[in-house]
Amino acid sequence: MNYQLAQAQGTNITYGVLVQRVIQGGPAAGAGIRGGSQTVTIQEQEYLVGGDIMVSINGKRVSNNDDLATYLEENETAGMKVELGLLRSGTLTNVSLVLGARPPPPSS
């Protein structure tokens, strides 16, 4: 998240991880996490906005993608249950999910 994404999202929260896409049948979809629905261009980069913003994991603040990746690498593995703090339509909500294996990166 940054100021421009926050504006596009209609919020004043400038930290966290914007959920742009959710993989059908994956743990996030099963937990009800919502991906973006509208495409915006900010500084020549396209984003899907309108989805959830992840702001914490197991009570620990998530400032950006690096925070999330570091926390998961150091503390969690596939099959473990986590509690995510999400900002959805201006309201903070918590969801639980069981972590799955990280999907492979898309092929070029």
C-alpha positions in Angstrom: 0.0 0.0 0.0 1.0 3.6 -0.6 -0.8 6.9 -0.7 -1.9 6.6 -4.3 -3.3 3.0 -3.8 -5.0 4.2 -0.6 -6.8 6.9 -2.6 -7.8 4.5 -5.3 -9.1 2.1 -2.6 -11.0 4.9 -0.9 -9.2 4.6 2.4 -6.6 6.5 4.4 -4.6 3.3 5.3 -1.2 3.5 3.6 0.3 0.3 5.1 -0.5 -3.4 4.6 -0.8 -5.6 1.5 -3.5 -5.0 -1.1 -5.1 -8.3 -2.1 -5.3 -8.0 -5.9 -6.2 -11.6 -6.8 -7.4 -14.7 -4.9 -6.8 -18.2 -6.4 -10.1 -20.1 -6.8 -10.1 -23.2 -4.5 -7.1 -21.9 -2.5 -7.0 -21.2 1.2 -7.6 -17.4 0.8 -10.7 -18.1 -1.3 -11.9 -20.6 1.3 -11.5 -18.0 4.1 -13.6 -15.5 2.1 -10.7 -13.1 1.3 -11.6 -10.8 -1.5 -9.5 -9.7 -4.4 -9.8 -6.6 -6.5 -12.4 -5.9 -9.0 -11.4 -2.6 -10.7 -8.2 -1.9 -12.6 -6.4 1.4 -12.0 -3.1 2.7 -13.3 -0.7 4.4 -10.9 2.7 5.6 -12.1 2.4 3.4 -15.2 1.7 0.3 -13.1 -1.7 -1.5 -13.2 -3.3 -2.6 -10.0 -6.6 -4.4 -9.2 -8.3 -2.4 -6.4 -11.5 -2.9 -4.4 -10.3 -6.0 -2.6 -9.2 -6.6 1.0 -6.1 -5.0 2.6 -4.2 -7.3 4.9 -2.9 -5.3 7.8 -1.9 -8.0 10.3 -1.0 -11.7 10.7 -1.4 -13.3 14.1 -1.6 -9.9 15.7 1.6 -8.6 14.1 1.3 -5.5 11.9 2.1 -6.1 8.2 3.4 -2.9 6.6 4.2 -4.4 3.1 4.8 -7.5 1.1 8.3 -7.9 2.6 6.9 -7.9 6.1 4.4 -10.6 5.2 7.0 -12.8 3.4 9.5 -12.5 6.2 6.9 -13.4 8.9 5.7 -16.4 6.9 9.2 -17.6 6.2 10.3 -17.3 9.9 7.2 -18.4 11.7 4.8 -20.5 9.6 4.6 -23.4 7.3 1.9 -25.0 5.1 -0.8 -26.6 7.2 -0.6 -24.1 10.0 -3.5 -21.9 11.0 -3.1 -18.1 11.0 -5.4 -15.2 11.9 -5.4 -12.3 9.4 -6.5 -8.8 10.1 -8.2 -7.4 7.0 -9.5 -3.9 6.1 -12.6 -4.5 4.0 -14.7 -1.5 2.9 -13.4 0.6 5.7 -14.0 -2.0 8.4 -11.4 -4.1 10.2 -12.3 -7.8 10.2 -10.4 -11.0 11.2 -10.4 -14.2 9.3 -8.7 -17.5 10.0 -7.2 -19.8 7.4 -4.9 -22.8 7.1 -1.9 -22.0 5.0 -1.4 -23.9 1.8 1.8 -24.5 -0.2 2.9 -21.4 -2.1 1.9 -21.7 -5.7 4.7 -21.7 -8.3 5.4 -18.4 -10.0 3.6 -17.8 -13.3 5.6 -19.0 -16.3 6.8 -16.2 -18.7 
